[in-house]
């Protein structure tokens, strides 16, 4: 949900991953952020550049 305050906007970015009940899938969820983190960071930078018009 965007939050506006005096000309600034804050946007919350969420990534939801549904893990099955298998123990190995739950365990792999611990490492999911590290595996996807770089791609998510790059996507956020790209979004910021787009919004700022750079």
PQR file of N, CA, C, O and H, with PARSE charges and radii, in Angstrom:
ATOM      1  N   UNK A   1       0.847  -1.171   0.000 -0.4000 1.5000
ATOM      2  CA  UNK A   1       0.000   0.000   0.000 -0.0000 2.0000
ATOM      3  C   UNK A   1       0.897   1.239   0.000  0.5500 1.7000
ATOM      4  O   UNK A   1       1.748   1.387   0.876 -0.5500 1.4000
ATOM      5  N   UNK A   2       0.709   2.130  -0.979 -0.4000 1.5000
ATOM      6  CA  UNK A   2       1.508   3.360  -1.029 -0.0000 2.0000
ATOM      7  C   UNK A   2       1.167   4.300   0.127  0.5500 1.7000
ATOM      8  O   UNK A   2       0.021   4.378   0.570 -0.5500 1.4000
ATOM      9  H   UNK A   2       0.018   2.010  -1.691  0.4000 1.0000
ATOM     10  N   UNK A   3       2.174   4.998   0.595 -0.4000 1.5000
ATOM     11  CA  UNK A   3       1.995   5.986   1.656 -0.0000 2.0000
ATOM     12  C   UNK A   3       2.531   7.316   1.148  0.5500 1.7000
ATOM     13  O   UNK A   3       3.689   7.411   0.744 -0.5500 1.4000
ATOM     14  H   UNK A   3       3.105   4.935   0.236  0.4000 1.0000
ATOM     15  N   UNK A   4       1.682   8.349   1.169 -0.4000 1.5000
ATOM     16  CA  UNK A   4       2.101   9.683   0.725 -0.0000 2.0000
ATOM     17  C   UNK A   4       2.349  10.567   1.936  0.5500 1.7000
ATOM     18  O   UNK A   4       1.558  10.589   2.879 -0.5500 1.4000
ATOM     19  H   UNK A   4       0.741   8.272   1.498  0.4000 1.0000
ATOM     20  N   UNK A   5       3.445  11.287   1.896 -0.4000 1.5000
ATOM     21  CA  UNK A   5       3.686  12.305   2.915 -0.0000 2.0000
ATOM     22  C   UNK A   5       4.521  13.414   2.307  0.5500 1.7000
ATOM     23  O   UNK A   5       5.668  13.193   1.920 -0.5500 1.4000
ATOM     24  H   UNK A   5       4.087  11.269   1.130  0.4000 1.0000
ATOM     25  N   UNK A   6       3.966  14.572   2.223 -0.4000 1.5000
ATOM     26  CA  UNK A   6       4.616  15.772   1.735 -0.0000 2.0000
ATOM     27  C   UNK A   6       5.456  15.558   0.465  0.5500 1.7000
ATOM     28  O   UNK A   6       6.652  15.849   0.446 -0.5500 1.4000
ATOM     29  H   UNK A   6       3.033  14.751   2.537  0.4000 1.0000
ATOM     30  N   UNK A   7       4.818  15.052  -0.584 -0.4000 1.5000
ATOM     31  CA  UNK A   7       5.494  14.886  -1.862 -0.0000 2.0000
ATOM     32  C   UNK A   7       6.320  13.620  -2.008  0.5500 1.7000
ATOM     33  O   UNK A   7       6.861  13.376  -3.087 -0.5500 1.4000
ATOM     34  H   UNK A   7       3.847  14.816  -0.569  0.4000 1.0000
ATOM     35  N   UNK A   8       6.438  12.821  -0.988 -0.4000 1.5000
ATOM     36  CA  UNK A   8       7.174  11.561  -1.061 -0.0000 2.0000
ATOM     37  C   UNK A   8       6.197  10.397  -1.055  0.5500 1.7000
ATOM     38  O   UNK A   8       5.149  10.467  -0.413 -0.5500 1.4000
ATOM     39  H   UNK A   8       5.999  13.020  -0.112  0.4000 1.0000
ATOM     40  N   UNK A   9       6.532   9.339  -1.759 -0.4000 1.5000
ATOM     41  CA  UNK A   9       5.689   8.153  -1.774 -0.0000 2.0000
ATOM     42  C   UNK A   9       6.524   6.950  -1.376  0.5500 1.7000
ATOM     43  O   UNK A   9       7.653   6.783  -1.837 -0.5500 1.4000
ATOM     44  H   UNK A   9       7.383   9.282  -2.281  0.4000 1.0000
ATOM     45  N   UNK A  10       5.968   6.128  -0.532 -0.4000 1.5000
ATOM     46  CA  UNK A  10       6.629   4.891  -0.119 -0.0000 2.0000
ATOM     47  C   UNK A  10       5.783   3.733  -0.629  0.5500 1.7000
ATOM     48  O   UNK A  10       4.575   3.687  -0.396 -0.5500 1.4000
ATOM     49  H   UNK A  10       5.051   6.264  -0.158  0.4000 1.0000
ATOM     50  N   UNK A  11       6.425   2.796  -1.327 -0.4000 1.5000
ATOM     51  CA  UNK A  11       5.729   1.634  -1.885 -0.0000 2.0000
ATOM     52  C   UNK A  11       6.321   0.384  -1.249  0.5500 1.7000
ATOM     53  O   UNK A  11       7.539   0.257  -1.121 -0.5500 1.4000
ATOM     54  H   UNK A  11       7.406   2.834  -1.516  0.4000 1.0000
ATOM     55  N   UNK A  12       5.452  -0.531  -0.852 -0.4000 1.5000
ATOM     56  CA  UNK A  12       5.904  -1.779  -0.238 -0.0000 2.0000
ATOM     57  C   UNK A  12       5.908  -2.875  -1.299  0.5500 1.7000
ATOM     58  O   UNK A  12       4.915  -3.070  -1.999 -0.5500 1.4000
ATOM     59  H   UNK A  12       4.463  -0.428  -0.955  0.4000 1.0000
ATOM     60  N   UNK A  13       7.018  -3.582  -1.416 -0.4000 1.5000
ATOM     61  CA  UNK A  13       7.197  -4.647  -2.403 -0.0000 2.0000
ATOM     62  C   UNK A  13       7.211  -5.961  -1.633  0.5500 1.7000
ATOM     63  O   UNK A  13       8.012  -6.140  -0.716 -0.5500 1.4000
ATOM     64  H   UNK A  13       7.825  -3.423  -0.847  0.4000 1.0000
ATOM     65  N   UNK A  14       6.325  -6.878  -2.005 -0.4000 1.5000
ATOM     66  CA  UNK A  14       6.270  -8.177  -1.342 -0.0000 2.0000
ATOM     67  C   UNK A  14       6.407  -9.294  -2.365  0.5500 1.7000
ATOM     68  O   UNK A  14       5.870  -9.218  -3.470 -0.5500 1.4000
ATOM     69  H   UNK A  14       5.674  -6.732  -2.750  0.4000 1.0000
ATOM     70  N   UNK A  15       7.126 -10.315  -1.978 -0.4000 1.5000
ATOM     71  CA  UNK A  15       7.232 -11.525  -2.778 -0.0000 2.0000
ATOM     72  C   UNK A  15       6.719 -12.673  -1.908  0.5500 1.7000
ATOM     73  O   UNK A  15       7.277 -12.961  -0.849 -0.5500 1.4000
ATOM     74  H   UNK A  15       7.562 -10.377  -1.080  0.4000 1.0000
ATOM     75  N   UNK A  16       5.672 -13.309  -2.360 -0.4000 1.5000
ATOM     76  CA  UNK A  16       5.052 -14.386  -1.588 -0.0000 2.0000
ATOM     77  C   UNK A  16       5.347 -15.708  -2.289  0.5500 1.7000
ATOM     78  O   UNK A  16       5.091 -15.864  -3.483 -0.5500 1.4000
ATOM     79  H   UNK A  16       5.219 -13.075  -3.221  0.4000 1.0000
ATOM     80  N   UNK A  17       5.885 -16.651  -1.533 -0.4000 1.5000
ATOM     81  CA  UNK A  17       6.197 -17.968  -2.064 -0.0000 2.0000
ATOM     82  C   UNK A  17       5.422 -19.005  -1.265  0.5500 1.7000
ATOM     83  O   UNK A  17       5.555 -19.087  -0.044 -0.5500 1.4000
ATOM     84  H   UNK A  17       6.094 -16.524  -0.563  0.4000 1.0000
ATOM     85  N   UNK A  18       4.628 -19.778  -1.947 -0.4000 1.5000
ATOM     86  CA  UNK A  18       3.883 -20.850  -1.285 -0.0000 2.0000
ATOM     87  C   UNK A  18       4.723 -22.119  -1.290  0.5500 1.7000
ATOM     88  O   UNK A  18       5.045 -22.668  -2.344 -0.5500 1.4000
ATOM     89  H   UNK A  18       4.520 -19.712  -2.939  0.4000 1.0000
ATOM     90  N   UNK A  19       5.070 -22.574  -0.089 -0.4000 1.5000
ATOM     91  CA  UNK A  19       5.854 -23.788   0.044 -0.0000 2.0000
ATOM     92  C   UNK A  19       4.929 -24.938   0.403  0.5500 1.7000
ATOM     93  O   UNK A  19       3.987 -24.767   1.177 -0.5500 1.4000
ATOM     94  H   UNK A  19       4.808 -22.129   0.767  0.4000 1.0000
ATOM     95  N   UNK A  20       5.193 -26.089  -0.148 -0.4000 1.5000
ATOM     96  CA  UNK A  20       4.397 -27.265   0.183 -0.0000 2.0000
ATOM     97  C   UNK A  20       4.776 -27.764   1.571  0.5500 1.7000
ATOM     98  O   UNK A  20       5.684 -27.227   2.206 -0.5500 1.4000
ATOM     99  H   UNK A  20       5.958 -26.228  -0.776  0.4000 1.0000
ATOM    100  N   UNK A  21       4.101 -28.756   2.020 -0.4000 1.5000
ATOM    101  CA  UNK A  21       4.308 -29.242   3.374 -0.0000 2.0000
ATOM    102  C   UNK A  21       5.536 -30.137   3.517  0.5500 1.7000
ATOM    103  O   UNK A  21       5.920 -30.487   4.632 -0.5500 1.4000
ATOM    104  H   UNK A  21       3.363 -29.193   1.504  0.4000 1.0000
ATOM    105  N   UNK A  22       6.153 -30.508   2.395 -0.4000 1.5000
ATOM    106  CA  UNK A  22       7.318 -31.387   2.470 -0.0000 2.0000
ATOM    107  C   UNK A  22       8.433 -30.715   3.264  0.5500 1.7000
ATOM    108  O   UNK A  22       8.728 -29.542   3.033 -0.5500 1.4000
ATOM    109  H   UNK A  22       5.840 -30.224   1.489  0.4000 1.0000
ATOM    110  N   UNK A  23       9.053 -31.429   4.186 -0.4000 1.5000
ATOM    111  CA  UNK A  23      10.101 -30.816   5.023 -0.0000 2.0000
ATOM    112  C   UNK A  23      11.245 -30.220   4.212  0.5500 1.7000
ATOM    113  O   UNK A  23      11.769 -29.169   4.582 -0.5500 1.4000
ATOM    114  H   UNK A  23       8.814 -32.382   4.373  0.4000 1.0000
ATOM    115  N   UNK A  24      11.649 -30.864   3.114 -0.4000 1.5000
ATOM    116  CA  UNK A  24      12.767 -30.341   2.331 -0.0000 2.0000
ATOM    117  C   UNK A  24      12.386 -29.039   1.629  0.5500 1.7000
ATOM    118  O   UNK A  24      13.247 -28.191   1.394 -0.5500 1.4000
ATOM    119  H   UNK A  24      11.223 -31.717   2.813  0.4000 1.0000
ATOM    120  N   UNK A  25      11.119 -28.873   1.295 -0.4000 1.5000
ATOM    121  CA  UNK A  25      10.695 -27.605   0.693 -0.0000 2.0000
ATOM    122  C   UNK A  25      10.654 -26.507   1.739  0.5500 1.7000
ATOM    123  O   UNK A  25      11.041 -25.373   1.456 -0.5500 1.4000
ATOM    124  H   UNK A  25      10.419 -29.561   1.486  0.4000 1.0000
ATOM    125  N   UNK A  26      10.197 -26.814   2.928 -0.4000 1.5000
ATOM    126  CA  UNK A  26      10.199 -25.831   4.003 -0.0000 2.0000
ATOM    127  C   UNK A  26      11.644 -25.421   4.321  0.5500 1.7000
ATOM    128  O   UNK A  26      11.920 -24.238   4.524 -0.5500 1.4000
ATOM    129  H   UNK A  26       9.882 -27.735   3.158  0.4000 1.0000
ATOM    130  N   UNK A  27      12.552 -26.381   4.363 -0.4000 1.5000
ATOM    131  CA  UNK A  27      13.952 -26.106   4.655 -0.0000 2.0000
ATOM    132  C   UNK A  27      14.573 -25.238   3.560  0.5500 1.7000
ATOM    133  O   UNK A  27      15.353 -24.332   3.856 -0.5500 1.4000
ATOM    134  H   UNK A  27      12.327 -27.341   4.198  0.4000 1.0000
ATOM    135  N   UNK A  28      14.234 -25.510   2.305 -0.4000 1.5000
ATOM    136  CA  UNK A  28      14.809 -24.733   1.203 -0.0000 2.0000
ATOM    137  C   UNK A  28      14.316 -23.288   1.230  0.5500 1.7000
ATOM    138  O   UNK A  28      14.968 -22.401   0.680 -0.5500 1.4000
ATOM    139  H   UNK A  28      13.601 -26.246   2.065  0.4000 1.0000
ATOM    140  N   UNK A  29      13.176 -23.047   1.861 -0.4000 1.5000
ATOM    141  CA  UNK A  29      12.653 -21.694   1.981 -0.0000 2.0000
ATOM    142  C   UNK A  29      13.588 -20.767   2.735  0.5500 1.7000
ATOM    143  O   UNK A  29      13.563 -19.554   2.527 -0.5500 1.4000
ATOM    144  H   UNK A  29      12.646 -23.768   2.308  0.4000 1.0000
ATOM    145  N   UNK A  30      14.414 -21.328   3.612 -0.4000 1.5000
ATOM    146  CA  UNK A  30      15.392 -20.535   4.360 -0.0000 2.0000
ATOM    147  C   UNK A  30      16.376 -19.878   3.393  0.5500 1.7000
ATOM    148  O   UNK A  30      16.797 -18.741   3.604 -0.5500 1.4000
ATOM    149  H   UNK A  30      14.434 -22.314   3.782  0.4000 1.0000
ATOM    150  N   UNK A  31      16.734 -20.590   2.347 -0.4000 1.5000
ATOM    151  CA  UNK A  31      17.742 -20.113   1.408 -0.0000 2.0000
ATOM    152  C   UNK A  31      17.147 -19.374   0.212  0.5500 1.7000
ATOM    153  O   UNK A  31      17.885 -18.814  -0.599 -0.5500 1.4000
ATOM    154  H   UNK A  31      16.391 -21.514   2.176  0.4000 1.0000
ATOM    155  N   UNK A  32      15.848 -19.369   0.100 -0.4000 1.5000
ATOM    156  CA  UNK A  32      15.185 -18.767  -1.058 -0.0000 2.0000
ATOM    157  C   UNK A  32      15.507 -17.283  -1.184  0.5500 1.7000
ATOM    158  O   UNK A  32      15.749 -16.794  -2.287 -0.5500 1.4000
ATOM    159  H   UNK A  32      15.249 -19.825   0.758  0.4000 1.0000
ATOM    160  N   UNK A  33      15.511 -16.570  -0.077 -0.4000 1.5000
ATOM    161  CA  UNK A  33      15.795 -15.132  -0.119 -0.0000 2.0000
ATOM    162  C   UNK A  33      17.196 -14.863  -0.651  0.5500 1.7000
ATOM    163  O   UNK A  33      17.404 -13.930  -1.426 -0.5500 1.4000
ATOM    164  H   UNK A  33      15.314 -16.967   0.820  0.4000 1.0000
ATOM    165  N   UNK A  34      18.158 -15.684  -0.231 -0.4000 1.5000
ATOM    166  CA  UNK A  34      19.532 -15.490  -0.698 -0.0000 2.0000
ATOM    167  C   UNK A  34      19.651 -15.776  -2.196  0.5500 1.7000
ATOM    168  O   UNK A  34      20.422 -15.119  -2.895 -0.5500 1.4000
ATOM    169  H   UNK A  34      17.990 -16.441   0.399  0.4000 1.0000
ATOM    170  N   UNK A  35      18.893 -16.748  -2.684 -0.4000 1.5000
ATOM    171  CA  UNK A  35      18.962 -17.100  -4.105 -0.0000 2.0000
ATOM    172  C   UNK A  35      18.265 -16.049  -4.967  0.5500 1.7000
ATOM    173  O   UNK A  35      18.743 -15.729  -6.056 -0.5500 1.4000
ATOM    174  H   UNK A  35      18.267 -17.282  -2.116  0.4000 1.0000
ATOM    175  N   UNK A  36      17.149 -15.515  -4.497 -0.4000 1.5000
ATOM    176  CA  UNK A  36      16.366 -14.578  -5.293 -0.0000 2.0000
ATOM    177  C   UNK A  36      16.692 -13.125  -4.965  0.5500 1.7000
ATOM    178  O   UNK A  36      16.259 -12.220  -5.678 -0.5500 1.4000
ATOM    179  H   UNK A  36      16.761 -15.775  -3.613  0.4000 1.0000
ATOM    180  N   UNK A  37      17.442 -12.895  -3.905 -0.4000 1.5000
ATOM    181  CA  UNK A  37      17.704 -11.539  -3.430 -0.0000 2.0000
ATOM    182  C   UNK A  37      18.328 -10.619  -4.454  0.5500 1.7000
ATOM    183  O   UNK A  37      17.900  -9.474  -4.599 -0.5500 1.4000
ATOM    184  H   UNK A  37      17.794 -13.630  -3.326  0.4000 1.0000
ATOM    185  N   UNK A  38      19.333 -11.098  -5.168 -0.4000 1.5000
ATOM    186  CA  UNK A  38      20.020 -10.247  -6.148 -0.0000 2.0000
ATOM    187  C   UNK A  38      19.080  -9.834  -7.276  0.5500 1.7000
ATOM    188  O   UNK A  38      19.101  -8.682  -7.710 -0.5500 1.4000
ATOM    189  H   UNK A  38      19.681 -12.028  -5.051  0.4000 1.0000
ATOM    190  N   UNK A  39      18.268 -10.752  -7.746 -0.4000 1.5000
ATOM    191  CA  UNK A  39      17.298 -10.437  -8.801 -0.0000 2.0000
ATOM    192  C   UNK A  39      16.252  -9.449  -8.329  0.5500 1.7000
ATOM    193  O   UNK A  39      15.866  -8.543  -9.067 -0.5500 1.4000
ATOM    194  H   UNK A  39      18.251 -11.688  -7.394  0.4000 1.0000
ATOM    195  N   UNK A  40      15.792  -9.621  -7.093 -0.4000 1.5000
ATOM    196  CA  UNK A  40      14.807  -8.691  -6.536 -0.0000 2.0000
ATOM    197  C   UNK A  40      15.409  -7.304  -6.365  0.5500 1.7000
ATOM    198  O   UNK A  40      14.752  -6.301  -6.644 -0.5500 1.4000
ATOM    199  H   UNK A  40      16.106 -10.357  -6.493  0.4000 1.0000
ATOM    200  N   UNK A  41      16.642  -7.241  -5.912 -0.4000 1.5000
ATOM    201  CA  UNK A  41      17.316  -5.956  -5.729 -0.0000 2.0000
ATOM    202  C   UNK A  41      17.457  -5.226  -7.061  0.5500 1.7000
ATOM    203  O   UNK A  41      17.236  -4.017  -7.141 -0.5500 1.4000
ATOM    204  H   UNK A  41      17.176  -8.055  -5.685  0.4000 1.0000
ATOM    205  N   UNK A  42      17.825  -5.965  -8.100 -0.4000 1.5000
ATOM    206  CA  UNK A  42      17.966  -5.385  -9.433 -0.0000 2.0000
ATOM    207  C   UNK A  42      16.617  -4.883  -9.953  0.5500 1.7000
ATOM    208  O   UNK A  42      16.547  -3.817 -10.565 -0.5500 1.4000
ATOM    209  H   UNK A  42      18.005  -6.946  -8.034  0.4000 1.0000
ATOM    210  N   UNK A  43      15.550  -5.643  -9.712 -0.4000 1.5000
ATOM    211  CA  UNK A  43      14.210  -5.235 -10.135 -0.0000 2.0000
ATOM    212  C   UNK A  43      13.772  -3.965  -9.417  0.5500 1.7000
ATOM    213  O   UNK A  43      13.149  -3.097 -10.029 -0.5500 1.4000
ATOM    214  H   UNK A  43      15.607  -6.508  -9.215  0.4000 1.0000
ATOM    215  N   UNK A  44      14.086  -3.841  -8.140 -0.4000 1.5000
ATOM    216  CA  UNK A  44      13.740  -2.630  -7.394 -0.0000 2.0000
ATOM    217  C   UNK A  44      14.503  -1.415  -7.914  0.5500 1.7000
ATOM    218  O   UNK A  44      13.941  -0.324  -8.009 -0.5500 1.4000
ATOM    219  H   UNK A  44      14.593  -4.546  -7.643  0.4000 1.0000
ATOM    220  N   UNK A  45      15.775  -1.598  -8.249 -0.4000 1.5000
ATOM    221  CA  UNK A  45      16.557  -0.501  -8.811 -0.0000 2.0000
ATOM    222  C   UNK A  45      15.989  -0.068 -10.159  0.5500 1.7000
ATOM    223  O   UNK A  45      15.919   1.123 -10.460 -0.5500 1.4000
ATOM    224  H   UNK A  45      16.232  -2.484  -8.171  0.4000 1.0000
ATOM    225  N   UNK A  46      15.588  -1.036 -10.958 -0.4000 1.5000
ATOM    226  CA  UNK A  46      14.993  -0.738 -12.258 -0.0000 2.0000
ATOM    227  C   UNK A  46      13.667   0.006 -12.089  0.5500 1.7000
ATOM    228  O   UNK A  46      13.396   0.961 -12.817 -0.5500 1.4000
ATOM    229  H   UNK A  46      15.644  -2.004 -10.714  0.4000 1.0000
ATOM    230  N   UNK A  47      12.854  -0.418 -11.146 -0.4000 1.5000
ATOM    231  CA  UNK A  47      11.586   0.251 -10.872 -0.0000 2.0000
ATOM    232  C   UNK A  47      11.822   1.682 -10.410  0.5500 1.7000
ATOM    233  O   UNK A  47      11.122   2.599 -10.841 -0.5500 1.4000
ATOM    234  H   UNK A  47      13.075  -1.194 -10.555  0.4000 1.0000
ATOM    235  N   UNK A  48      12.797   1.876  -9.540 -0.4000 1.5000
ATOM    236  CA  UNK A  48      13.117   3.210  -9.043 -0.0000 2.0000
ATOM    237  C   UNK A  48      13.546   4.119 -10.199  0.5500 1.7000
ATOM    238  O   UNK A  48      13.101   5.263 -10.290 -0.5500 1.4000
ATOM    239  H   UNK A  48      13.365   1.132  -9.190  0.4000 1.0000
ATOM    240  N   UNK A  49      14.403   3.612 -11.072 -0.4000 1.5000
ATOM    241  CA  UNK A  49      14.859   4.396 -12.227 -0.0000 2.0000
ATOM    242  C   UNK A  49      13.692   4.760 -13.138  0.5500 1.7000
ATOM    243  O   UNK A  49      13.625   5.881 -13.642 -0.5500 1.4000
ATOM    244  H   UNK A  49      14.764   2.683 -10.998  0.4000 1.0000
ATOM    245  N   UNK A  50      12.788   3.834 -13.350 -0.4000 1.5000
ATOM    246  CA  UNK A  50      11.628   4.072 -14.196 -0.0000 2.0000
ATOM    247  C   UNK A  50      10.723   5.148 -13.604  0.5500 1.7000
ATOM    248  O   UNK A  50      10.288   6.064 -14.302 -0.5500 1.4000
ATOM    249  H   UNK A  50      12.843   2.924 -12.940  0.4000 1.0000
ATOM    250  N   UNK A  51      10.449   5.026 -12.317 -0.4000 1.5000
ATOM    251  CA  UNK A  51       9.552   5.977 -11.652 -0.0000 2.0000
ATOM    252  C   UNK A  51      10.180   7.381 -11.613  0.5500 1.7000
ATOM    253  O   UNK A  51       9.487   8.382 -11.799 -0.5500 1.4000
ATOM    254  H   UNK A  51      10.803   4.282 -11.750  0.4000 1.0000
ATOM    255  N   UNK A  52      11.484   7.443 -11.372 -0.4000 1.5000
ATOM    256  CA  UNK A  52      12.153   8.732 -11.305 -0.0000 2.0000
ATOM    257  C   UNK A  52      12.437   9.309 -12.686  0.5500 1.7000
ATOM    258  O   UNK A  52      12.852  10.462 -12.800 -0.5500 1.4000
ATOM    259  H   UNK A  52      12.047   6.630 -11.222  0.4000 1.0000
ATOM    260  N   UNK A  53      12.218   8.520 -13.737 -0.4000 1.5000
ATOM    261  CA  UNK A  53      12.397   8.996 -15.107 -0.0000 2.0000
ATOM    262  C   UNK A  53      13.845   9.102 -15.543  0.5500 1.7000
ATOM    263  O   UNK A  53      14.190   9.933 -16.383 -0.5500 1.4000
ATOM    264  H   UNK A  53      11.881   7.583 -13.645  0.4000 1.0000
ATOM    265  N   UNK A  54      14.693   8.255 -14.970 -0.4000 1.5000
ATOM    266  CA  UNK A  54      16.126   8.281 -15.321 -0.0000 2.0000
ATOM    267  C   UNK A  54      16.423   7.311 -16.410  0.5500 1.7000
ATOM    268  O   UNK A  54      17.572   7.193 -16.836 -0.5500 1.4000
ATOM    269  H   UNK A  54      14.413   7.580 -14.288  0.4000 1.0000
TER
END
